[in-house]
Amino acid sequence: MWNSLIGGIELFSDKKSFSMDVDTKTNLWLLMHFKHLEIKSKTLVYQVNKGIRQRKNTVYPIRKMRKKFKNTSELLEYIDLKPYDIYNLEIEFTNGWKIKQQPSVQFHFYTSSTKERDELIHKLIGISGQGVIDILSLEENISYYYKGVDKLVKVFEDKMPSPDEFWSEERREAWKKAYIAKHYKEEIEEDPEETKDTFFSTMNSTLDTDSTEKDRVPWGIDSDDVPW
């Protein structure tokens, strides 16, 4: 539902965090509503893109910004004047909150309690002008989307909860087994060992819990050699 600010929502299993489907490329201004919070640290990966003014064969390097900002107001004011494509943006505040951008499609918000999470959800929904939602009616790790102005429905009615970063290894393993039993029942009956090996190989690649921060940012990133 991209004719509204927020397309959907998903609650995470730590009961303090959630994601919202937002066009982050055109709606970075939403971070202005966090300008009262002091930035503790940030990661911003960008690439210069001058559009039609850029020579056809010119490709600027992907860089990680080193310049520091006190708050999101300073950050937004700075990048608003720059011809940047932003590939990764993560902000940690001194109060313990975090915001992570999933390029172009989502913001992940991390608070310090369920109460703070719920208050932030209602605040963001209020900013969007969309209808108030009943947070208690939402299931964790299930994606919901707005159908109309104020009705949230499941993206997939019979979909199993999806693992998030807070799941334990034991819970992930149990989920894999349940997923196989639900979606690969016929294949298991025909050749259980082959199906199991193939599926776990695929899922382990998708749910690699040993990946590092370096692995999650684009390849070929240069460090800034200039003070921005």
Buried (B, 14 or more C-beta within 10 A) or exposed (E): BEEBBBBBBBBBBBBBBBBBBBBBEEEBEBBEEBBEBEBEEBBBBBBBEEEEEEEEEEEBEBBBBEBEBEBBBBBBEBBEEEBBEBBBBBBBBEEBBBBBBBBEBBBBBBBEEBEBBBEBBEEBBEEBEBEEBEBEEBEBBBBBBBEEEEEBEBEEEEEEBEBBEBBEEEEBBEBBEEBBEEEBEEBBEEEEEEBBEEBBEEBEEEBEEEEEEEEEBEEEBEEEEEEE
